Amino acid sequence: MEKIHVGGQAVIEGVMMRAPRAVAIAVRRPDGEIVVKTELAIPLSERFPIVKLPIIRGAVALFTSLIIGIKALNFSANEAMTEEEKDKEGIKEGGGELSSWAMAGTMTVAFGFGICLFFLFPLYLTKLMTPVIGDNNIIFNLVDGVIRVIVFLAYIWAISRMSDIQRVFQYHGAEHKSIFAFEAGEELTIENVRRYSRLHPRCGTSFLLIVMLVSIAVFSLIPKLWPFYLKAGSRIFLLPMIAGISYEFLKWSAMNDNHPLVRMVIAPGLALQRLTTREPDDSQLEVAIRSMNEALEVNAGYKDDRLVV
């Protein structure tokens, strides 16, 4: 069998798994039933060869992952509700799916919040500190980067204290364990999956930390004499390039994670995953395995947009 890469995301009471050409979302309903949604997801790189180029593919992957992730969260939130909660919210059977406009609005709000909190807020704080730190460009960007990382770590720590988020982090751990077992060629059973690590080198948490660190180097290229609004705008403009560079580094480190030097470099990202993952129970592993199997089945059943029978 051709070796393929599978990624995933924890959602509300479930796991989304993404194979090269398929997406599956498995969610456990309040009554204990596991409901699954699958769909074909043809990569943009198969239609637009330019997307395969380094840097560009990372930027595209960030935005497509955001779209798929929001859709998965919306589906899981709807399915994880009790009937009483659905009645209270006015959600009808089979309803609750976001429209294209609602999806665009949700993405805009989420992306805008992230930019303001992790990029513009640290820049503003650093600007206020200019009388203390001076106007040296290297020191300015270093302080800006340190504040950005501190804000990011504080945010992760704060949400990790929330009980509902801790259940999501358990599903995050179940997702990682299932992917590890699949990559090892193991049969996907609860007993086999349980013994794998919940820390994975290709995790999105590690990716975000890499983005924070890469941005320090990239933003140092911005002229120190530029006014605040130009510095802020340039940070937003450079985000796709930063995401692309970070993606390439994450991909390279995941392929060379047996090298001692690489293991030392990726150690901070793995350490951060101790906050964003929790040890899952067997029922959560069952959901992750179901999502994995469904994604692999859909991925294997389609070729060139046609169902293989």
C-alpha positions in Angstrom: 0.0 0.0 0.0 1.2 3.5 -0.9 2.4 5.4 2.2 0.1 8.3 2.8 0.1 11.1 5.4 -2.9 11.6 7.6 -3.5 14.7 9.8 -6.2 15.5 12.2 -7.9 17.9 14.6 -9.7 17.4 17.8 -13.3 18.8 17.8 -16.1 18.9 20.3 -16.5 15.3 21.6 -14.8 14.0 18.5 -11.9 13.9 16.0 -11.5 15.0 12.4 -9.1 13.0 10.3 -7.8 14.2 7.0 -6.3 11.8 4.4 -4.9 13.1 1.2 -8.2 13.1 -0.6 -10.8 12.7 2.1 -12.0 14.1 5.4 -13.9 12.3 8.1 -15.4 13.7 11.3 -16.4 11.3 14.1 -18.4 12.7 17.0 -19.9 10.9 20.0 -23.4 12.0 20.7 -24.8 12.4 24.2 -26.6 9.1 23.9 -23.3 7.3 23.2 -23.7 6.8 19.5 -20.8 7.7 17.2 -21.9 9.7 14.2 -19.6 10.2 11.2 -19.5 12.7 8.4 -17.2 12.0 5.4 -16.5 13.9 2.3 -14.2 13.9 -0.7 -11.5 16.6 -0.4 -9.5 17.0 -3.6 -6.2 18.9 -2.8 -5.8 22.2 -4.6 -2.3 21.0 -5.7 -4.0 18.5 -8.0 -5.8 21.3 -9.8 -3.2 24.0 -9.5 0.4 22.8 -9.7 1.8 26.1 -8.4 0.4 25.1 -5.0 3.0 22.3 -4.8 5.8 24.9 -4.7 7.7 25.3 -1.3 6.5 28.2 0.9 3.3 28.5 -1.2 2.0 25.1 -0.2 2.4 26.0 3.5 0.4 29.2 3.2 -2.3 27.4 1.3 -2.3 24.6 3.8 -2.9 27.0 6.6 -6.0 28.6 5.1 -7.5 25.3 3.8 -6.9 23.7 7.3 -8.7 26.7 8.8 -11.7 26.3 6.6 -11.9 22.5 7.1 -11.4 22.9 10.8 -14.2 25.4 11.3 -16.6 23.2 9.3 -15.6 20.2 11.5 -16.1 22.3 14.7 -19.5 23.4 13.5 -20.6 19.8 12.8 -19.3 18.5 16.1 -20.9 21.3 18.1 -24.3 20.5 16.5 -24.0 16.7 17.0 -22.7 16.9 20.6 -25.8 18.8 21.7 -28.6 17.1 23.6 -32.1 17.3 22.0 -33.0 19.8 24.8 -30.1 22.0 24.0 -31.0 21.9 20.3 -34.6 22.9 21.0 -33.4 25.7 23.2 -31.1 27.0 20.4 -33.8 26.5 17.8 -31.7 23.9 15.8 -33.8 21.6 13.7 -32.9 18.0 12.8 -30.1 18.1 10.2 -29.7 21.8 10.7 -26.9 23.9 12.1 -24.6 23.9 9.1 -22.9 27.2 8.4 -23.7 29.0 5.1 -20.9 30.3 2.9 -21.4 33.8 4.3 -21.4 32.6 7.9 -18.3 30.6 7.2 -16.5 33.6 5.8 -17.6 35.7 8.8 -16.4 33.1 11.3 -13.1 32.8 9.6 -12.7 36.6 9.5 -13.4 36.9 13.2 -11.1 34.0 14.1 -8.3 35.2 11.9 -8.7 38.8 13.0 -8.7 37.8 16.7 -5.5 35.8 16.2 -3.7 38.7 14.3 -4.7 41.2 16.9 -3.8 39.1 19.9 -0.6 37.5 18.7 0.9 40.1 16.3 -0.6 43.6 16.8 -0.9 43.6 20.6 2.8 42.6 21.1 3.8 45.2 18.6 1.9 47.9 20.4 3.3 46.9 23.8 6.8 47.0 22.4 6.2 50.5 20.9 5.2 51.7 24.3 8.5 50.3 25.7 10.6 52.2 23.2 11.8 54.8 25.7 13.1 51.9 27.8 14.6 49.5 25.2 15.8 52.2 22.8 15.2 52.2 19.0 17.7 49.6 18.0 15.9 47.4 15.3 17.3 44.1 16.5 16.4 44.7 20.2 12.9 46.1 19.2 12.1 43.0 17.2 13.6 40.6 19.8 11.4 42.2 22.6 8.4 42.1 20.2 9.0 38.4 19.6 9.5 37.6 23.2 6.2 39.3 24.1 4.5 37.5 21.3 5.7 34.1 22.5 4.7 34.9 26.1 1.2 36.0 25.0 0.9 32.8 23.0 2.0 30.6 25.9 -0.2 32.4 28.4 -3.2 32.0 26.0 -2.6 28.2 25.7 -2.1 27.9 29.5 -5.3 29.8 30.2 -7.6 27.8 27.9 -6.0 24.5 29.1 -7.5 25.3 32.5 -11.1 25.2 31.2 -12.9 21.8 31.8 -14.6 21.7 28.4 -11.3 22.4 26.6 -9.6 19.7 28.6 -12.0 17.1 27.0 -11.1 18.5 23.6 -7.4 18.1 24.5 -8.1 14.4 25.4 -9.5 13.9 21.9 -6.4 15.7 20.7 -4.3 13.1 22.4 -6.5 10.3 20.9 -5.9 11.8 17.5 -2.1 11.8 17.9 -2.1 8.2 19.2 -4.2 7.0 16.3 -1.9 8.7 13.7 1.2 7.2 15.4 -0.3 3.7 15.3 -1.3 4.1 11.6 2.2 5.4 10.7 3.7 2.4 12.5 1.6 0.0 10.4 -0.4 -1.2 13.4 -3.9 -2.6 13.3 -6.1 0.2 14.6 -7.4 -1.3 17.8 -7.9 0.4 21.1 -5.2 -1.8 22.7 -2.6 -1.0 20.0 -3.4 2.7 19.8 -3.4 3.2 23.6 0.3 2.5 24.0 1.5 5.3 21.6 2.6 8.8 22.6 0.1 11.7 22.6 2.9 14.0 21.5 3.4 14.2 17.7 6.1 16.2 15.8 3.6 17.3 13.1 1.1 18.8 15.5 -0.5 22.1 14.8 0.6 23.3 18.3 4.2 22.9 17.3 3.4 24.6 14.0 2.0 27.7 15.8 5.1 27.9 18.1 7.3 27.7 15.0 5.3 30.5 13.4 6.0 32.6 16.5 9.7 32.0 16.3 10.0 32.4 12.5 8.1 35.7 12.7 10.9 37.2 14.9 13.4 36.7 12.1 11.1 37.8 9.3 9.8 40.9 11.1 13.4 42.0 11.8 13.5 42.9 8.1 10.9 45.6 8.6 12.6 49.1 8.7 12.6 50.5 12.2 11.7 54.0 10.9 8.4 53.0 9.5 5.3 54.4 11.4 3.2 52.0 13.5 0.4 51.5 10.9 3.0 50.4 8.3 4.7 48.0 10.7 1.3 46.5 11.7 0.2 46.2 8.0 3.4 44.6 7.0 3.1 42.0 9.7 -0.3 41.0 8.3 1.1 41.0 4.7 4.0 38.8 5.7 1.9 36.2 7.5 1.5 33.9 4.5 5.2 33.8 3.9 5.8 33.1 7.6 3.3 30.3 7.5 5.0 28.8 4.4 8.4 28.9 6.0 7.1 27.3 9.2 5.3 24.6 7.3 8.5 23.7 5.4 10.4 23.5 8.7 7.8 21.4 10.4 7.7 19.0 7.4 11.4 18.7 7.4 11.7 18.1 11.1 9.0 15.5 11.1 11.0 13.5 8.4 14.2 13.8 10.3 13.0 13.5 13.9 15.4 10.7 14.7 18.4 13.0 14.4 19.7 14.2 17.8 20.0 17.8 16.7 16.5 17.8 15.2 15.0 16.2 18.3 16.6 19.0 20.3 15.1 21.7 18.0 11.5 20.2 18.1 11.6 19.6 21.9 9.9 22.9 22.7 7.0 22.1 20.4 6.6 18.6 22.0 6.8 20.1 25.4 4.1 22.6 24.6 1.9 19.7 23.5 1.8 18.6 27.2 -0.5 21.5 27.6 -2.7 21.0 24.5 -3.1 17.2 24.8 -4.4 14.9 27.6 -4.3 11.1 27.9 -7.6 9.9 26.3 -9.9 7.2 27.7 -10.8 4.2 25.6 -14.1 5.7 24.4 -12.2 8.7 23.0 -9.7 6.4 21.3 -12.7 4.5 19.8 -13.9 7.8 18.2 -10.5 8.7 16.8 -10.0 5.2 15.3 -13.5 5.4 13.7 -12.6 8.7 12.2 -9.3 7.4 10.9 -10.8 4.3 9.4 -13.6 6.3 7.7 -11.1 8.8 6.2 -8.9 6.0 4.9 -11.9 4.2 3.4 -13.1 7.2 1.5 -9.6 8.1 0.4 -9.0 4.6 -1.0 -12.4 4.5 -2.7 -11.9 7.5 -4.9 -9.6 8.0 -7.8 -9.6 11.0 -10.2 -12.9 12.2 -8.7 -14.6 8.9 -9.6 -15.8 6.2 -7.2 -13.7 3.0 -7.5 -15.9 -0.1 -7.4 
